[in-house]
Amino acid sequence: MRYIEERLRELEAYRPELTRRPDFGEFWENTLAESQARELRPKAEQVDYPCGHARVYDISYDGFDGTRIHGWFLVPAFGKAGRWPCLIQYHGFTDSRGLPWQLMHWVMAGMAVLAVDCRAQGGVTGNRAHYTDSGMVSNVTTLGILDPYEYYYRAVYMDCVRAVDFAEGRPEVDPGRIAVRGTSQGGALGMAVCALDGRPALGIVNVPSNSDMETRIAGRHGSFSAAADFLMRYPDQTDRVLETLSYFDTMNMADRIRCPIFASVALGDEVCPAKCYYASYNRITAPKEITVYPFNGHDGAGDVHMERELGYLRESGFLA
């Protein structure tokens, strides 16, 4: 189809100039060191759940600044003895760790699964972070937006890296087979973790957010329309805002990814436009594969794509 072919050529050629600052690497080295210096203090309490095929744990651990991050950890209660591959799931914007039954398909496929909250969104996890110079306009994506060291997503990215610490420390998990997965915001978090940490064996990222942020703000796409709202009130802060966001834009860290990436986008997506994600995807040098859904929006083909994810996990050897 001519339209689809033209769009794909446009996307595959899209490589906007990076906005990465000279101290980008130093910033993340300092951030990772600060995170690693804090004890994890993991806790897991098994719950009585009406499913005989999985052991279900209500878990928590200390996030970047001591904020207690909550999640679910499920382990197959069938089959072989020994360690399981583990899929870490990061949720979409304003969502939560969800409910255990929503994770059972991963367990039935033969893996452990860890689903964690993002702080101060739709789950039971709060936020101990302190923001000096900026409050919240429209949503949490503007918290700390004038300083990269205070910005909301600095803590969130590290909370997600620390989820890998939690999974790696569980005796049921094979530490060499930990994967990360997410949709929308969760896809961005998966990209960030794969870029900042060398442990994930692979990443599954669906209709990802947090890519080509300046374009997203200009187009008022999704959660980052809040940054446009902030700049409507404080236009003199434009340079500071864009500088802060550059440290969290996945296109500026995509070339650091070393594990395989299985991605998806939808051409009708106005929340996380496909073009914005291609700014990151086109800079990944690791093995990668992307599925483009021409007629879907931010749903990203939903259950249809879920079957492709399961197939990829099997074909990649992750479930071997």
KARAFEN-V815406 format. One record per residue. N is the residue number from 1. NEAR is the number of other ideal C-beta (glycine too) atoms within 8 Angstrom. D_LAST is the distance of its C-alpha to the last C-alpha in Angstrom with 2 decimals. Layout:
n & near & d_last
N & NEAR & D_LAST
N & NEAR & D_LAST
This chain:
n & near & d_last
1 & 5 & 37.41
2 & 5 & 39.70
3 & 7 & 39.30
4 & 10 & 35.50
5 & 8 & 35.64
6 & 8 & 38.26
7 & 10 & 36.35
8 & 9 & 33.21
9 & 8 & 35.39
10 & 9 & 36.99
11 & 12 & 33.76
12 & 8 & 32.28
13 & 6 & 35.57
14 & 10 & 35.88
15 & 6 & 35.97
16 & 8 & 38.51
17 & 3 & 39.92
18 & 7 & 38.04
19 & 11 & 39.86
20 & 6 & 38.34
21 & 9 & 41.06
22 & 3 & 41.75
23 & 6 & 40.64
24 & 12 & 37.30
25 & 6 & 35.31
26 & 7 & 37.69
27 & 12 & 37.46
28 & 11 & 33.72
29 & 8 & 33.94
30 & 8 & 36.61
31 & 11 & 34.73
32 & 12 & 31.55
33 & 8 & 33.78
34 & 10 & 35.63
35 & 11 & 32.49
36 & 6 & 31.14
37 & 5 & 34.54
38 & 10 & 34.23
39 & 4 & 32.73
40 & 10 & 29.84
41 & 6 & 31.25
42 & 9 & 28.19
43 & 7 & 28.92
44 & 9 & 26.85
45 & 7 & 28.63
46 & 7 & 26.92
47 & 8 & 28.53
48 & 4 & 29.34
49 & 7 & 27.45
50 & 3 & 27.85
51 & 9 & 24.25
52 & 4 & 23.05
53 & 9 & 19.32
54 & 13 & 19.21
55 & 8 & 21.04
56 & 12 & 22.86
57 & 12 & 24.47
58 & 9 & 27.23
59 & 14 & 26.73
60 & 9 & 28.84
61 & 14 & 29.28
62 & 11 & 31.96
63 & 14 & 31.64
64 & 12 & 33.31
65 & 8 & 36.86
66 & 8 & 36.38
67 & 15 & 35.79
68 & 10 & 33.72
69 & 15 & 30.53
70 & 12 & 29.33
71 & 13 & 26.01
72 & 15 & 23.76
73 & 13 & 20.77
74 & 16 & 18.76
75 & 11 & 16.35
76 & 14 & 14.98
77 & 7 & 17.59
78 & 4 & 15.83
79 & 4 & 13.34
80 & 3 & 12.28
81 & 2 & 14.34
82 & 4 & 13.31
83 & 6 & 11.98
84 & 13 & 9.96
85 & 14 & 8.94
86 & 15 & 12.30
87 & 13 & 13.88
88 & 18 & 17.57
89 & 14 & 19.86
90 & 16 & 23.30
91 & 17 & 25.88
92 & 9 & 28.52
93 & 10 & 32.12
94 & 6 & 34.12
95 & 9 & 31.24
96 & 9 & 29.61
97 & 10 & 26.60
98 & 10 & 27.31
99 & 5 & 26.94
100 & 13 & 24.08
101 & 6 & 23.96
102 & 6 & 23.22
103 & 13 & 19.80
104 & 12 & 18.77
105 & 8 & 16.78
106 & 11 & 14.17
107 & 15 & 14.20
108 & 8 & 14.04
109 & 10 & 10.88
110 & 9 & 9.29
111 & 14 & 10.27
112 & 16 & 13.54
113 & 14 & 15.98
114 & 16 & 19.10
115 & 11 & 21.88
116 & 14 & 25.00
117 & 13 & 28.53
118 & 13 & 30.34
119 & 14 & 33.66
120 & 9 & 36.77
121 & 13 & 35.20
122 & 6 & 34.57
123 & 11 & 33.04
124 & 5 & 34.55
125 & 14 & 34.20
126 & 7 & 37.47
127 & 8 & 38.43
128 & 7 & 40.42
129 & 12 & 40.73
130 & 5 & 44.26
131 & 10 & 45.42
132 & 7 & 48.73
133 & 7 & 49.83
134 & 10 & 48.24
135 & 6 & 47.66
136 & 7 & 45.61
137 & 9 & 46.68
138 & 9 & 44.96
139 & 10 & 41.61
140 & 8 & 39.81
141 & 12 & 38.91
142 & 15 & 42.45
143 & 13 & 42.40
144 & 14 & 43.31
145 & 14 & 43.27
146 & 10 & 46.08
147 & 10 & 44.30
148 & 10 & 40.74
149 & 6 & 40.77
150 & 12 & 41.61
151 & 14 & 39.66
152 & 14 & 37.60
153 & 9 & 34.31
154 & 15 & 34.56
155 & 14 & 33.94
156 & 11 & 31.33
157 & 14 & 29.24
158 & 14 & 29.46
159 & 15 & 28.73
160 & 15 & 25.41
161 & 13 & 24.66
162 & 15 & 25.59
163 & 16 & 22.99
164 & 15 & 20.45
165 & 10 & 22.65
166 & 15 & 22.44
167 & 14 & 18.66
168 & 10 & 18.46
169 & 7 & 21.11
170 & 11 & 19.53
171 & 4 & 18.62
172 & 7 & 15.87
173 & 14 & 13.96
174 & 9 & 11.87
175 & 8 & 14.34
176 & 5 & 12.30
177 & 11 & 10.00
178 & 16 & 12.94
179 & 15 & 13.58
180 & 18 & 16.97
181 & 13 & 18.22
182 & 18 & 21.73
183 & 10 & 24.37
184 & 16 & 27.86
185 & 15 & 28.81
186 & 14 & 25.24
187 & 17 & 24.15
188 & 15 & 26.79
189 & 15 & 25.60
190 & 16 & 22.05
191 & 19 & 23.73
192 & 14 & 25.96
193 & 18 & 23.37
194 & 14 & 21.35
195 & 11 & 24.76
196 & 11 & 26.12
197 & 10 & 23.25
198 & 5 & 20.93
199 & 8 & 18.19
200 & 14 & 16.17
201 & 11 & 13.06
202 & 12 & 14.05
203 & 16 & 16.70
204 & 15 & 17.31
205 & 14 & 21.11
206 & 14 & 23.14
207 & 15 & 26.91
208 & 18 & 27.18
209 & 15 & 30.44
210 & 12 & 32.20
211 & 16 & 32.36
212 & 13 & 35.70
213 & 15 & 37.47
214 & 9 & 41.00
215 & 13 & 40.47
216 & 15 & 39.00
217 & 14 & 42.03
218 & 7 & 44.48
219 & 7 & 43.08
220 & 7 & 42.77
221 & 12 & 39.19
222 & 11 & 37.44
223 & 9 & 37.63
224 & 13 & 39.20
225 & 11 & 42.30
226 & 12 & 43.25
227 & 14 & 43.70
228 & 11 & 46.07
229 & 11 & 47.92
230 & 15 & 48.23
231 & 12 & 49.63
232 & 7 & 52.07
233 & 7 & 53.58
234 & 7 & 53.29
235 & 7 & 53.44
236 & 4 & 54.68
237 & 10 & 51.27
238 & 8 & 49.36
239 & 6 & 48.76
240 & 8 & 47.57
241 & 13 & 45.17
242 & 12 & 43.61
243 & 9 & 43.37
244 & 14 & 41.57
245 & 14 & 39.05
246 & 13 & 38.35
247 & 13 & 36.46
248 & 14 & 34.01
249 & 13 & 33.70
250 & 14 & 30.17
251 & 13 & 31.69
252 & 11 & 33.20
253 & 14 & 29.94
254 & 13 & 27.53
255 & 7 & 28.10
256 & 7 & 26.73
257 & 14 & 23.17
258 & 6 & 20.84
259 & 11 & 17.35
260 & 11 & 16.28
261 & 17 & 18.09
262 & 14 & 17.59
263 & 15 & 21.09
264 & 15 & 23.46
265 & 17 & 27.24
266 & 17 & 29.95
267 & 12 & 33.28
268 & 8 & 35.25
269 & 14 & 34.02
270 & 7 & 37.10
271 & 11 & 35.51
272 & 16 & 32.98
273 & 12 & 34.19
274 & 11 & 31.83
275 & 11 & 34.24
276 & 12 & 33.98
277 & 15 & 30.21
278 & 12 & 30.50
279 & 15 & 32.64
280 & 14 & 29.50
281 & 12 & 27.00
282 & 9 & 29.32
283 & 11 & 29.34
284 & 11 & 25.62
285 & 5 & 25.12
286 & 9 & 21.37
287 & 5 & 19.06
288 & 10 & 19.78
289 & 9 & 19.89
290 & 9 & 22.32
291 & 10 & 23.20
292 & 12 & 26.94
293 & 12 & 28.42
294 & 11 & 32.08
295 & 6 & 33.60
296 & 11 & 31.85
297 & 8 & 33.06
298 & 11 & 31.46
299 & 7 & 29.53
300 & 14 & 27.10
301 & 11 & 26.45
302 & 7 & 25.12
303 & 6 & 23.07
304 & 7 & 22.79
305 & 13 & 20.96
306 & 9 & 18.79
307 & 8 & 17.26
308 & 10 & 16.70
309 & 12 & 14.95
310 & 10 & 12.47
311 & 8 & 12.04
312 & 11 & 11.72
313 & 14 & 8.97
314 & 9 & 6.87
315 & 6 & 8.69
316 & 9 & 8.53
317 & 5 & 4.97
318 & 12 & 5.63
319 & 9 & 3.80
320 & 3 & 0.00
